[in-house]
Amino acid sequence: MTPLSLTPQTTLPDDAERAALLGRVWRPDVAGPAVVTLRDGNVIDISAAFATSRDLCESADPAAALRSASGETIGALAEILANTPVDGRDAGKAWLLSPLDLQAVKAAGVTFAVSMLERVIEEKARGNPAAAAAIRSEIGKLIGDDLSRLKPGSPEAMRLKEVLIAQGAWSQYLEVGIGPDAEIFTKAQPMSCVGTGFDAGLHPASTWNNPEPEIVLIVASDGRIVGATLGNDVNLRDVEGRSALLLGKAKDNNASAAVGPFIRFFDSGFTLDHVRNTTVTLTVAGEDGFSLEGSSPIARISRDPADLAAQMLGPNHQYPDGAALYLGTMYAPIQDRDAPGGGFTHKYGDIVTVAAPELGALVNRMRPSDVCEPWCFGTAELMRNLARRGLL
């Protein structure tokens, strides 16, 4: 398998020296995770002030609270990043984790016109990638491939819905793509996400799957959007294509939710408008020599990020520990990898990089979910660990 190599230069945002960055690190000396920030190239453990990532995200001004928190230097970022990938890791030294802990992990689907069309194609193809190209052409003739100006729930969108129903082309994916209600689902359980440098999981039964490069909003329990990070919403196209009722099996598998490398909190230099105007890029490098590049400009999203957060959390649904919300992607790779017309699917060993200038890079290697490191450290173990360390 191709080894991963992480450095500060390839991991951090372009303006990292000005960014309020929150991370989590596994500390073998305390047999548990630490909440950390970065200062002068060093990793600073601020767990004495904020025992969990959730606690800092819930503060009135997370960026200011992070910058003012005192802490303990536990090592240079370069050394901790070098020890993060599974291959060759020294279990006696610290390594980077996903920046999330107790937050609910949610995802919004079908938020871009292109991804909406691909979900319709999956449904029509019933999970068969060989049928996708012909269906893509057929659906494109009916509804076009540029619906970015169509506001979901608008009168224009409802008129299009009526036309499509009359033509027998309506789909549950079009309902959430252009209808008033967003699709928001549970991507993973709290504490289960993997961070940069980790293997990301594909269910071994899947033969048609893809990465989904996304921005992940960090939302406090009172609805404030306090920051953002990067995510890979690993997706099994064949499984979801068979039935939307298999969404849980398609989305929530061991190591299938990658988030990181750090949460960047909003401040005067980084706001929700920066998120709205950034572009997320994707690269896939296969051990077979295959390479793929793509991008997802957030400006082309059909639903504003603030609207998605408001549909997730409000009077009808609360998250006392806050939530992380994948915003969806417009990028659905269709480039043939093997046979003509076969489209794209992952192969084990693929190195996937999700990046944005303001948020850095999230790098993962694809492996079967039952081969990835099992998720063993959950909420109960975290509470016991923090109690032993005198942090609760």
C-alpha positions in Angstrom: 0.0 0.0 0.0 1.2 3.5 -0.8 2.4 5.2 2.4 1.0 8.6 3.5 3.2 11.5 4.2 1.9 14.5 6.1 3.7 17.8 6.7 2.6 21.2 8.0 3.2 22.7 4.5 0.7 20.2 2.9 -1.7 20.2 5.7 -2.4 23.7 7.0 -4.4 26.6 5.5 -2.5 29.1 3.3 -2.8 31.7 6.0 -2.3 29.4 9.0 -0.4 32.0 11.0 -3.6 34.1 11.2 -6.1 31.2 11.6 -7.7 30.1 14.9 -7.3 26.3 14.5 -8.6 23.7 16.8 -7.5 20.1 16.6 -7.4 16.9 18.7 -4.3 14.7 19.3 -4.0 11.2 20.8 -1.6 11.4 23.8 -0.3 7.9 24.7 1.0 9.2 28.0 -2.6 9.8 29.2 -4.1 7.1 27.0 -6.6 9.6 25.6 -7.3 12.5 23.4 -6.3 16.1 24.0 -7.9 19.3 22.6 -5.1 21.3 21.0 -4.2 24.5 19.1 -1.2 25.6 17.1 1.3 28.2 18.1 4.7 28.9 16.4 4.7 25.5 14.8 4.0 23.7 18.1 1.0 21.7 19.3 -0.5 23.1 22.5 -2.7 21.0 24.7 -5.5 23.3 26.0 -7.6 20.4 27.6 -7.3 22.0 31.1 -9.4 24.9 29.8 -11.6 22.9 27.3 -11.8 19.2 28.0 -13.6 18.5 24.7 -13.7 20.0 21.2 -17.5 20.4 21.9 -16.8 22.6 24.9 -14.8 25.1 22.9 -17.2 25.2 20.0 -20.0 26.0 22.5 -18.2 29.1 24.0 -19.5 32.6 23.2 -16.5 33.4 21.0 -14.5 30.2 20.1 -11.7 32.0 18.2 -11.0 34.4 21.1 -11.4 31.6 23.7 -8.9 29.4 21.8 -6.3 32.2 21.4 -6.5 33.1 25.1 -6.4 29.6 26.5 -3.1 28.6 28.2 -1.8 25.1 27.8 1.1 22.6 27.6 3.4 22.2 24.6 3.3 18.5 23.6 5.4 18.6 20.5 6.1 20.1 17.1 3.3 19.9 14.6 5.7 18.4 12.0 6.6 15.5 14.3 3.0 14.8 15.2 1.9 14.8 11.6 4.8 12.5 10.6 3.5 10.1 13.3 -0.1 10.2 12.3 -0.5 7.8 9.3 -1.2 4.2 10.4 1.8 2.8 8.6 4.9 3.1 10.7 3.2 4.9 13.6 5.1 4.9 16.9 2.3 4.1 19.4 4.4 5.7 22.1 4.2 9.1 20.5 1.3 11.5 19.8 -0.7 11.6 16.6 -3.4 13.8 15.1 -7.1 12.8 15.3 -10.3 14.2 13.8 -11.1 17.5 15.4 -14.6 16.4 16.3 -15.6 14.5 19.5 -19.1 14.8 21.0 -20.8 16.7 18.1 -23.5 15.0 16.1 -22.2 14.3 12.6 -24.8 15.2 10.0 -24.8 15.6 6.2 -26.9 17.5 3.7 -27.5 15.7 0.4 -28.4 16.8 -3.1 -27.4 20.4 -2.5 -25.8 21.0 -5.9 -27.5 20.5 -9.3 -24.8 18.2 -10.6 -24.9 15.9 -7.6 -28.7 15.9 -7.8 -28.6 14.6 -11.3 -26.1 11.9 -10.3 -28.4 10.7 -7.4 -31.3 10.5 -9.9 -29.0 8.4 -12.2 -28.1 6.1 -9.3 -31.8 5.6 -8.6 -32.7 4.9 -12.2 -29.6 2.6 -12.7 -30.6 0.6 -9.6 -26.9 0.5 -8.6 -25.6 -0.7 -12.0 -22.7 1.6 -13.2 -22.9 0.2 -16.7 -26.3 1.7 -17.2 -25.4 5.2 -15.9 -24.1 6.8 -19.1 -27.3 6.2 -21.1 -29.5 7.3 -18.2 -27.3 10.4 -17.7 -28.0 11.4 -21.3 -31.7 10.7 -21.1 -32.2 12.7 -17.8 -30.0 15.6 -19.1 -32.3 15.9 -22.2 -35.3 16.2 -19.9 -34.1 18.7 -17.3 -30.8 20.0 -18.5 -27.6 20.0 -16.5 -27.5 23.6 -15.2 -30.1 24.2 -12.5 -27.8 26.3 -10.4 -30.1 29.4 -10.8 -33.1 27.5 -9.7 -34.0 28.2 -6.1 -35.3 25.2 -4.2 -38.9 25.6 -3.2 -39.5 28.6 -5.5 -42.5 28.9 -7.8 -40.2 28.2 -10.8 -39.0 25.0 -9.1 -42.5 23.9 -8.4 -43.5 24.4 -12.0 -40.5 22.3 -13.1 -41.7 19.6 -10.6 -45.1 19.5 -12.3 -43.6 19.1 -15.7 -41.3 16.3 -14.6 -44.2 14.5 -12.9 -46.3 14.8 -16.1 -43.4 13.2 -18.0 -42.9 10.4 -15.5 -39.4 11.6 -14.7 -39.9 12.7 -11.1 -37.6 11.3 -8.4 -37.2 11.4 -4.6 -33.8 13.1 -5.3 -35.4 15.8 -7.3 -37.8 16.3 -4.4 -35.0 17.3 -2.0 -32.9 18.9 -4.8 -35.5 21.5 -5.9 -38.3 21.2 -3.3 -38.6 23.2 -0.1 -37.1 20.7 2.3 -33.4 19.8 2.4 -32.2 16.3 2.8 -30.3 16.1 6.1 -29.2 12.7 7.5 -26.9 11.3 10.1 -23.5 10.5 8.5 -21.8 9.0 11.5 -21.9 8.7 15.3 -20.1 11.1 17.6 -16.5 10.1 18.2 -16.4 7.9 15.1 -14.8 10.2 12.5 -11.3 9.6 11.2 -8.9 12.5 10.7 -6.3 13.3 8.1 -3.7 10.6 7.6 -6.1 7.8 8.5 -7.4 5.0 6.3 -11.0 5.8 5.2 -13.4 2.9 4.8 -15.3 1.4 1.9 -17.7 -1.4 2.6 -16.2 -4.5 1.0 -19.5 -5.4 -0.6 -19.5 -2.2 -2.7 -18.3 -2.2 -6.3 -19.4 1.3 -7.3 -18.4 4.1 -4.9 -16.8 7.5 -4.8 -15.3 10.3 -2.6 -17.4 13.4 -1.8 -15.2 16.4 -1.1 -17.1 18.8 1.1 -17.0 21.7 3.6 -18.2 20.7 7.0 -19.9 23.5 9.1 -19.4 23.5 12.9 -22.7 24.5 14.5 -23.1 25.3 18.2 -26.2 24.0 20.1 -27.8 27.4 19.9 -27.6 27.4 16.1 -24.5 29.7 15.7 -22.2 28.6 12.9 -18.9 29.0 14.6 -16.4 27.5 12.1 -15.7 25.0 9.4 -13.4 22.2 8.4 -13.1 19.7 5.5 -14.8 16.4 5.0 -15.0 13.3 2.7 -18.5 11.9 2.8 -17.5 8.5 1.4 -20.4 7.2 -0.6 -21.5 3.8 -1.9 -23.3 4.5 -5.2 -24.4 1.0 -5.8 -25.9 0.5 -2.4 -27.8 3.8 -2.3 -28.8 3.3 -5.9 -30.6 0.0 -5.1 -32.8 1.8 -2.6 -32.7 5.1 -0.8 -33.8 3.2 2.3 -30.2 1.8 2.3 -28.8 5.2 2.9 -27.4 4.2 6.3 -25.6 1.3 4.8 -24.3 3.4 2.0 -23.0 6.2 4.3 -22.3 5.0 7.8 -19.6 2.4 7.9 -16.4 2.1 9.9 -14.0 4.9 9.0 -16.3 6.2 6.2 -16.6 9.8 7.7 -13.3 11.7 7.3 -13.1 15.2 8.9 -10.2 17.5 9.3 -7.4 18.4 9.6 -8.5 21.2 11.9 -11.6 23.2 12.7 -11.1 26.8 11.7 -13.1 29.2 13.8 -14.8 32.3 12.4 -13.2 35.6 13.2 -12.5 38.9 11.4 -10.3 37.1 8.9 -12.4 34.1 8.2 -16.2 34.2 8.0 -19.2 32.3 6.6 -18.8 34.5 3.4 -15.3 32.9 3.0 -16.9 29.5 3.1 -19.6 30.6 0.6 -16.9 31.7 -1.9 -14.3 29.0 -1.5 -13.6 26.1 -3.8 -13.0 22.6 -2.5 -10.7 20.5 -4.6 -10.3 16.8 -4.9 -7.4 14.6 -6.1 -7.4 10.8 -6.3 -4.1 9.0 -6.9 -4.4 5.2 -7.4 -1.7 2.6 -7.0 -2.6 1.5 -10.6 -1.4 4.9 -11.9 -4.9 6.3 -12.2 -5.3 10.0 -11.3 -8.4 12.2 -11.0 -8.9 15.8 -10.2 -12.0 17.8 -9.6 -13.5 20.8 -7.7 -16.6 21.9 -6.0 -17.2 25.7 -5.9 -19.4 26.4 -2.9 -20.8 29.5 -4.7 -22.7 27.1 -6.9 -24.6 25.4 -4.0 -28.4 25.4 -4.5 -29.1 26.0 -0.8 -27.2 28.6 1.3 -25.1 27.0 4.1 -26.9 29.1 6.7 -30.3 27.7 5.4 -29.0 24.2 5.7 -27.8 24.7 9.2 -31.2 26.2 10.1 -33.0 23.3 8.6 -30.8 20.9 10.7 -31.1 22.6 14.1 -33.9 24.7 15.5 -37.2 24.6 17.5 -38.1 21.2 16.0 -34.7 19.5 16.6 -31.9 20.2 19.1 -28.3 19.0 19.4 -27.1 19.8 23.0 -23.5 19.1 22.0 -23.7 20.9 18.7 -23.3 19.4 15.3 -21.0 19.1 12.3 -22.8 19.4 9.0 -21.4 18.2 5.7 -22.7 20.7 3.1 -22.7 18.3 0.1 -20.7 18.4 -3.1 -21.3 19.2 -6.8 -18.5 16.8 -7.7 -19.5 13.3 -8.7 -16.7 11.6 -10.6 -17.8 9.9 -13.8 -14.5 9.5 -15.5 -14.0 5.9 -16.8 -11.4 4.1 -14.8 -11.3 0.7 -16.4 -13.8 -0.4 -19.1 -15.3 2.3 -21.3 -18.7 3.3 -19.9 -17.8 1.8 -16.5 -17.4 5.2 -14.9 -15.4 5.8 -11.7 -15.1 3.7 -8.6 -12.4 3.5 -5.9 -9.7 0.8 -5.7 -8.2 0.0 -2.4 -5.0 2.0 -1.8 -6.4 5.2 -3.5 -5.0 8.3 -1.9 -7.8 11.0 -1.7 -7.0 14.6 -0.9 -9.7 17.1 -0.1 -8.4 20.7 0.1 -9.3 24.4 0.3 -6.9 27.3 0.7 -8.6 28.5 3.9 -8.9 25.1 5.5 -5.8 23.1 4.5 -5.9 19.5 3.3 -7.5 16.3 4.4 -5.7 13.2 3.2 -6.9 9.6 3.5 -6.1 6.2 2.0 -9.1 4.1 0.9 -9.3 0.6 2.4 -12.1 -1.9 3.2 -14.0 -0.8 6.2 -13.4 -4.1 8.0 -9.6 -3.6 7.6 -9.5 0.0 8.8 -8.7 0.5 12.5 -11.9 -0.4 14.4 -13.7 2.3 16.3 -13.2 1.4 20.0 -13.0 4.7 21.8 -16.5 6.0 22.3 -18.3 8.6 24.5 -18.3 6.5 27.6 -14.6 5.8 27.4 -13.9 9.5 26.8 -15.8 10.4 29.9 -13.9 7.8 32.0 -10.6 9.0 30.5 -11.3 12.7 31.2 -12.4 11.8 34.8 -9.2 9.9 35.5 -7.2 12.9 34.2 -9.1 15.3 36.5 -10.6 17.2 33.6 -14.3 16.7 34.4 
